[in-house]
Amino acid sequence: MKKFINSADDFLKESLQGFGAAHKDIVTCYYNPNFIIRSKYAKKGKVALITGGGSGHEPMHGGFVGYGMLDAACPGFVFSSPSPDQMIAAIEKVDCGSGVLFIVKNYSGDIMNFQMAAEMMTGPSETVLTNDDVAVENSSFTTGRRGVAATIIVEKIVGSLAESGGSLVECKNLGNKVNKNSGSMGVAFSSCIVPAAGKPTFELRSDEMEFGVGIHGEPGRRRDKIKSAKEITNELLNAILEDLKPENKDDILLFVNGMGGTPISELYLIYDNARKMLDNKKIKIARSLVGNYCTSLEMQGASITITKLDQELVNHWDTPVHTAGMRWGM
Amino acid sequence: MKKFINSADDFLKESLQGFGAAHKDIVTCYYNPNFIIRSKYAKKGKVALITGGGSGHEPMHGGFVGYGMLDAACPGFVFSSPSPDQMIAAIEKVDCGSGVLFIVKNYSGDIMNFQMAAEMMTGPSETVLTNDDVAVENSSFTTGRRGVAATIIVEKIVGSLAESGGSLVECKNLGNKVNKNSGSMGVAFSSCIVPAAGKPTFELRSDEMEFGVGIHGEPGRRRDKIKSAKEITNELLNAILEDLKPENKDDILLFVNGMGGTPISELYLIYDNARKMLDNKKIKIARSLVGNYCTSLEMQGASITITKLDQELVNHWDTPVHTAGMRWGM
């Protein structure tokens, strides 16, 4: 197993300790008994945005804790849901006093544990469930569609509203709107290796790709021979646009996301191919994001996310943000 | 070859086009007859900072063109030097009127071509040569030590001085100081694949790593069995510290850099291991940088860079910067 690692058991703790130390101006990390990443910007009176999920998708979610995005993140072990206890501890740590909005990707384990935490806690809470992956209905760990990279778009836009004093219900409604306006789909050229497993999650031949792959290596629509970047981009885009059905006047955010093992130069090449296809369809790219944001450890692959924008969403996208993984305006 | 690519010939152009479109608020890209990335922030009266080198190390250097860093970058083909014509065209495009500082990594091809450009141009120019890689003296494409990730630290700090009105000689002297204060060393778990070659640059067995690897896959100090993250970090740090000889009172910048195919969670784990070792040696980490900044396409691997800091360097490190690859304060 070719990894920078000392032991599979300590992998997450050591990585989090490094993260916490490198970004101590933004976050405080807790390790005992629960792993929690808390924003130093969390403040009384705002709606607290809390999320979590299995680790292995970094910078998601810990990298988006900070000003203008999340108040806390609960990292589970690699590809494993965080526990309800962990979530309750996170709620106590942020304690903003205006309710808690959980942002949860649509995986059965995550949903169950966040639901238990919501029942165990005393204050008010709401949940935004993301399910932007248009590849397949139902999957290995999911009933319905999987929640993937659009979760980050939800976190940025709702984070902005919460920072500016939006109420719990307003934040929930905006989160649902962003999720409804978003579609994603990805492709993998290689599997990742979960440290505790020590071997690839799945095997692909040297000329094969998994089309519509999940961020834990779940099967997608099909296995296929490697295609050109244009053919891959075209198929990903068409699947997303078929689902979102943007109209001519719609502005969109185009987000090309790397899975962890793909050079950023290839992500920009995908962006270029997508941009030309969208131009032909008279769909206007109003905002862009390119990079490794929602990853699957060292998986070689990429995904495209499109979010239909209106002025409200653009305004919240543009507000200042200061996290380890996304920063502008401050 | 598992890449997002349409043809090896068009790889760089399509990638640059995507980069230029995604970051049109920061840069203007030119394609004909020369590839040039020019900052929209370049302004009359300042010293122009121009760099270049083979592509494949993204975000270096194009990702550091913008406010507070570079005025222009000349991307050569993957792992190939840019041409003197390309550099002359870049000089004409920025034309700031207070001289040009070339920041050049120590590779024979880059040096020769930048030297030719300096002779061909009419205005004054100076050059800062980076050679921070402590792994080996002389290498496949280098006489002396290789220039690697510390080049980015030079670009940020000298970029700040140039932005605030520093003269050509002041910028040159500061660049030389940062380079002298910096040391780097890296390790590879896998080779990258240059698109035009279509196959790995070198081969490593499933349990092997290249210790002291260059950013084009050049051999390092030795091939060895994969070690624990602690052992690798310890050896990299000791090699750098032996070279830099920081004193107890020195503050440092600790920069853990990914080669392109390593998950960021592993980079934070290396950071954590390095942090503890530096604590033990009473060396204070005053600033940190963790991420994929100076890459080798999809190579699995990482490098550590240490820069000894003083108040002047810290002040310039902290000033606002707005580039695709590094952004804060604006």
Chai-1 contact restraints between the chains, C-beta under 6 A:
chainA,res_idxA,chainB,res_idxB,connection_type,confidence,min_distance_angstrom,max_distance_angstrom,comment,restraint_id
A,K2,B,F189,contact,1.0,0.0,6.0,A-B,restraint_1
A,F4,B,A229,contact,1.0,0.0,6.0,A-B,restraint_2
A,F4,B,E266,contact,1.0,0.0,6.0,A-B,restraint_3
A,F4,B,L269,contact,1.0,0.0,6.0,A-B,restraint_4
A,F4,B,I270,contact,1.0,0.0,6.0,A-B,restraint_5
A,I5,B,A229,contact,1.0,0.0,6.0,A-B,restraint_6
A,N6,B,S228,contact,1.0,0.0,6.0,A-B,restraint_7
A,N6,B,A229,contact,1.0,0.0,6.0,A-B,restraint_8
A,N6,B,K230,contact,1.0,0.0,6.0,A-B,restraint_9
A,E14,B,L269,contact,1.0,0.0,6.0,A-B,restraint_10
A,E14,B,D272,contact,1.0,0.0,6.0,A-B,restraint_11
A,S15,B,S265,contact,1.0,0.0,6.0,A-B,restraint_12
A,S15,B,Y268,contact,1.0,0.0,6.0,A-B,restraint_13
A,S15,B,L269,contact,1.0,0.0,6.0,A-B,restraint_14
A,Q17,B,D272,contact,1.0,0.0,6.0,A-B,restraint_15
A,G18,B,Y268,contact,1.0,0.0,6.0,A-B,restraint_16
A,G18,B,L269,contact,1.0,0.0,6.0,A-B,restraint_17
A,G18,B,Y271,contact,1.0,0.0,6.0,A-B,restraint_18
A,G18,B,D272,contact,1.0,0.0,6.0,A-B,restraint_19
A,F19,B,Y268,contact,1.0,0.0,6.0,A-B,restraint_20
A,A21,B,R275,contact,1.0,0.0,6.0,A-B,restraint_21
A,A22,B,Y271,contact,1.0,0.0,6.0,A-B,restraint_22
A,A22,B,S288,contact,1.0,0.0,6.0,A-B,restraint_23
A,A22,B,V290,contact,1.0,0.0,6.0,A-B,restraint_24
A,E58,B,I264,contact,1.0,0.0,6.0,A-B,restraint_25
A,E58,B,S265,contact,1.0,0.0,6.0,A-B,restraint_26
A,F189,B,K2,contact,1.0,0.0,6.0,A-B,restraint_27
A,S228,B,N6,contact,1.0,0.0,6.0,A-B,restraint_28
A,A229,B,F4,contact,1.0,0.0,6.0,A-B,restraint_29
A,A229,B,I5,contact,1.0,0.0,6.0,A-B,restraint_30
A,A229,B,N6,contact,1.0,0.0,6.0,A-B,restraint_31
A,K230,B,N6,contact,1.0,0.0,6.0,A-B,restraint_32
A,G260,B,P263,contact,1.0,0.0,6.0,A-B,restraint_33
A,G261,B,G261,contact,1.0,0.0,6.0,A-B,restraint_34
A,G261,B,E298,contact,1.0,0.0,6.0,A-B,restraint_35
A,P263,B,G260,contact,1.0,0.0,6.0,A-B,restraint_36
A,P263,B,L297,contact,1.0,0.0,6.0,A-B,restraint_37
A,P263,B,E298,contact,1.0,0.0,6.0,A-B,restraint_38
A,I264,B,E58,contact,1.0,0.0,6.0,A-B,restraint_39
A,S265,B,S15,contact,1.0,0.0,6.0,A-B,restraint_40
A,S265,B,E58,contact,1.0,0.0,6.0,A-B,restraint_41
A,E266,B,F4,contact,1.0,0.0,6.0,A-B,restraint_42
A,Y268,B,S15,contact,1.0,0.0,6.0,A-B,restraint_43
A,Y268,B,G18,contact,1.0,0.0,6.0,A-B,restraint_44
A,Y268,B,F19,contact,1.0,0.0,6.0,A-B,restraint_45
A,L269,B,F4,contact,1.0,0.0,6.0,A-B,restraint_46
A,L269,B,E14,contact,1.0,0.0,6.0,A-B,restraint_47
A,L269,B,S15,contact,1.0,0.0,6.0,A-B,restraint_48
A,L269,B,G18,contact,1.0,0.0,6.0,A-B,restraint_49
A,I270,B,F4,contact,1.0,0.0,6.0,A-B,restraint_50
A,Y271,B,G18,contact,1.0,0.0,6.0,A-B,restraint_51
A,Y271,B,A22,contact,1.0,0.0,6.0,A-B,restraint_52
A,D272,B,E14,contact,1.0,0.0,6.0,A-B,restraint_53
A,D272,B,Q17,contact,1.0,0.0,6.0,A-B,restraint_54
A,D272,B,G18,contact,1.0,0.0,6.0,A-B,restraint_55
A,R275,B,A21,contact,1.0,0.0,6.0,A-B,restraint_56
A,S288,B,A22,contact,1.0,0.0,6.0,A-B,restraint_57
A,V290,B,A22,contact,1.0,0.0,6.0,A-B,restraint_58
A,L297,B,P263,contact,1.0,0.0,6.0,A-B,restraint_59
A,E298,B,G261,contact,1.0,0.0,6.0,A-B,restraint_60
A,E298,B,P263,contact,1.0,0.0,6.0,A-B,restraint_61
A,R327,B,R327,contact,1.0,0.0,6.0,A-B,restraint_62
A,R327,B,W328,contact,1.0,0.0,6.0,A-B,restraint_63
A,W328,B,R327,contact,1.0,0.0,6.0,A-B,restraint_64
